[in-house]
Amino acid sequence: MPIPFSDADSEAGEDLGSAGFLKLQYTSGNTCCLGALFVVSARGEPLEFGYNRARVPQPHLWRQADLRRYTQRRLTTSLLSVCSHLPWLIVCLASEVSPELFGQDLRVELPVVRVDDTVGCSRSVDTQTGEVFEEPVQVTTQAAAADTDSAARRLLEHLSVHGLLLEPFERAALGLVEVYGPHPCDSTV
């Protein structure tokens, strides 16, 4: 006879959807920018990992701010165009993604959350496991994610409580190293 059980998430009666974590990082020397869109479930389970890179076009001809904006836009559009999962929100790091990317350059039809990982962190402890989570204090959202009744807001709060606002960026960075290796601008992937 099987042991009776129930899934805690299904007991809550709520599907919290998925979140896409946009990771953008420049290589040393700023010769290219690597990008990943890592989509995870509300539990942090990987659903999709899209990646690409953009070589920086003749940096000496560009103003630095324009070059960064161009590279971010080009790389982000390539990642969004190949994503097969539709996340309920996109999360990015304020230190990597300029506010203009989703404010002026691109318009997406889902909430975007910029997490400031440079300010102090708050700590929370899972009382059942004793695991300590550190989460950023400052989160900036678009109006759609700020609505307290929205599905995206519930997902954002769930990710925050479970230590999943920053951790997926670490996995995305590891994925980029796995794909491109130690010299990403030289590889043919």
C-alpha positions as CSV (number, residue, x, y, z in Angstrom):
1,M,0.0,0.0,0.0
2,P,1.5,3.4,-0.9
3,I,2.2,6.0,1.7
4,P,-0.4,8.8,1.6
5,F,1.1,12.2,0.7
6,S,0.2,15.5,-0.9
7,D,2.2,18.1,-2.7
8,A,2.5,21.2,-0.5
9,D,2.3,23.5,-3.6
10,S,-0.9,21.9,-4.9
11,E,-2.4,22.1,-1.4
12,A,-2.1,25.9,-1.6
13,G,-4.1,25.6,-4.8
14,E,-2.0,28.2,-6.5
15,D,0.3,27.8,-9.5
16,L,2.9,30.5,-9.1
17,G,4.3,30.2,-12.6
18,S,7.9,30.8,-13.6
19,A,10.4,33.7,-13.6
20,G,13.1,34.5,-16.2
21,F,16.4,35.7,-14.8
22,L,18.3,37.8,-17.3
23,K,22.1,37.6,-16.8
24,L,24.4,40.0,-18.7
25,Q,28.1,40.1,-18.1
26,Y,31.0,41.6,-19.9
27,T,34.2,39.7,-20.4
28,S,37.5,41.2,-19.2
29,G,38.6,43.9,-21.6
30,N,34.9,44.4,-22.5
31,T,35.4,42.8,-25.9
32,C,32.1,40.8,-25.7
33,C,29.1,40.5,-23.5
34,L,27.6,37.2,-22.5
35,G,23.9,36.8,-21.8
36,A,21.6,34.2,-20.4
37,L,17.9,34.0,-19.9
38,F,17.4,31.3,-17.2
39,V,13.8,30.4,-16.6
40,V,13.0,28.7,-13.3
41,S,9.8,27.5,-11.7
42,A,8.6,29.1,-8.4
43,R,10.5,26.2,-6.7
44,G,13.7,27.2,-8.4
45,E,13.6,24.2,-10.7
46,P,15.3,24.9,-14.1
47,L,12.8,25.1,-17.1
48,E,15.0,26.7,-19.8
49,F,18.4,28.1,-20.3
50,G,18.9,30.3,-23.3
51,Y,22.3,31.9,-24.0
52,N,24.1,34.1,-26.5
53,R,27.0,36.5,-26.7
54,A,27.5,39.8,-28.5
55,R,30.9,40.9,-29.6
56,V,31.4,44.6,-28.9
57,P,31.6,46.4,-32.3
58,Q,34.7,48.7,-32.6
59,P,34.5,50.2,-29.1
60,H,36.8,53.1,-30.0
61,L,34.0,54.5,-32.3
62,W,31.3,54.5,-29.7
63,R,30.5,56.6,-26.6
64,Q,30.7,54.2,-23.7
65,A,27.1,54.6,-22.6
66,D,25.8,54.1,-26.1
67,L,27.9,51.1,-26.6
68,R,26.7,49.4,-23.4
69,R,23.1,50.3,-24.2
70,Y,23.4,48.9,-27.8
71,T,25.0,45.7,-26.6
72,Q,22.5,45.1,-23.9
73,R,19.6,45.7,-26.3
74,R,21.0,43.4,-29.0
75,L,21.8,40.6,-26.6
76,T,18.5,40.8,-24.7
77,T,16.4,40.8,-27.9
78,S,18.2,37.7,-29.1
79,L,17.5,35.9,-25.8
80,L,13.9,36.9,-25.6
81,S,13.3,35.8,-29.2
82,V,14.4,32.2,-28.5
83,C,12.7,31.7,-25.2
84,S,10.0,28.9,-25.5
85,H,8.7,29.3,-21.9
86,L,6.6,32.4,-21.1
87,P,7.6,33.5,-17.6
88,W,5.3,35.5,-15.4
89,L,8.1,38.1,-14.8
90,I,11.7,38.9,-15.7
91,V,14.2,39.5,-13.0
92,C,17.5,41.3,-13.7
93,L,20.3,42.8,-11.6
94,A,20.5,46.6,-11.5
95,S,24.3,46.4,-11.6
96,E,24.1,44.6,-15.0
97,V,21.0,46.0,-16.7
98,S,20.4,49.7,-17.2
99,P,17.0,51.1,-16.4
100,E,16.7,52.3,-20.0
101,L,16.8,48.8,-21.4
102,F,13.2,48.0,-20.4
103,G,12.1,51.5,-19.8
104,Q,13.0,53.0,-23.2
105,D,14.7,50.6,-25.5
106,L,12.5,47.5,-25.2
107,R,8.9,47.0,-24.3
108,V,7.9,43.6,-23.0
109,E,4.4,42.6,-22.0
110,L,5.3,41.2,-18.6
111,P,6.6,42.8,-15.5
112,V,10.4,43.4,-15.1
113,V,12.0,43.5,-11.7
114,R,15.4,45.1,-11.2
115,V,17.1,43.8,-8.1
116,D,19.8,46.0,-6.6
117,D,22.4,43.6,-5.3
118,T,24.9,46.3,-4.3
119,V,22.9,47.6,-1.2
120,G,22.9,45.7,2.1
121,C,21.2,42.4,2.3
122,S,18.4,41.2,4.6
123,R,18.6,37.8,6.1
124,S,15.8,35.3,6.6
125,V,15.9,31.9,8.1
126,D,13.7,28.9,7.0
127,T,12.4,27.8,10.4
128,Q,12.0,24.2,9.2
129,T,15.4,23.6,7.6
130,G,17.5,26.3,9.4
131,E,18.8,27.5,6.0
132,V,19.8,31.2,5.9
133,F,18.7,33.2,2.9
134,E,20.2,36.6,2.1
135,E,18.2,38.8,-0.2
136,P,18.7,42.3,-1.5
137,V,16.9,45.1,0.2
138,Q,16.0,47.2,-2.8
139,V,13.7,45.9,-5.6
140,T,12.4,48.1,-8.4
141,T,9.4,46.9,-10.3
142,Q,7.3,48.1,-13.2
143,A,3.7,49.1,-12.3
144,A,2.3,45.7,-13.3
145,A,4.5,43.9,-10.8
146,A,3.8,46.4,-8.1
147,D,0.1,45.6,-7.9
148,T,-0.3,43.6,-4.7
149,D,-3.0,41.4,-6.2
150,S,-1.1,40.4,-9.3
151,A,0.2,36.9,-10.0
152,A,3.7,38.4,-10.7
153,R,3.8,40.1,-7.3
154,R,2.9,36.8,-5.6
155,L,5.6,35.0,-7.5
156,L,8.1,37.8,-6.7
157,E,7.3,37.5,-3.0
158,H,7.5,33.7,-3.1
159,L,10.9,33.9,-4.7
160,S,12.1,36.4,-2.1
161,V,10.9,34.4,0.8
162,H,12.6,31.2,-0.5
163,G,15.9,32.8,-1.3
164,L,15.5,32.7,-5.0
165,L,16.0,36.4,-6.1
166,L,19.8,36.2,-6.4
167,E,20.7,32.5,-6.5
168,P,19.5,31.8,-10.1
169,F,21.9,34.4,-11.3
170,E,24.8,32.3,-9.9
171,R,23.5,29.3,-11.8
172,A,23.2,31.3,-15.0
173,A,26.8,32.5,-14.6
174,L,27.9,28.9,-14.1
175,G,26.0,27.9,-17.2
176,L,27.7,30.6,-19.3
177,V,31.1,29.3,-18.1
178,E,30.0,25.7,-19.1
179,V,28.9,26.8,-22.5
180,Y,31.7,29.3,-23.4
181,G,34.6,28.2,-21.3
182,P,37.3,30.4,-19.9
183,H,37.8,32.4,-23.1
184,P,34.3,33.2,-24.3
185,C,35.3,35.6,-27.1
186,D,37.6,33.1,-28.6
187,S,35.3,30.1,-28.7
188,T,33.1,29.1,-31.7
189,V,30.0,28.1,-29.8
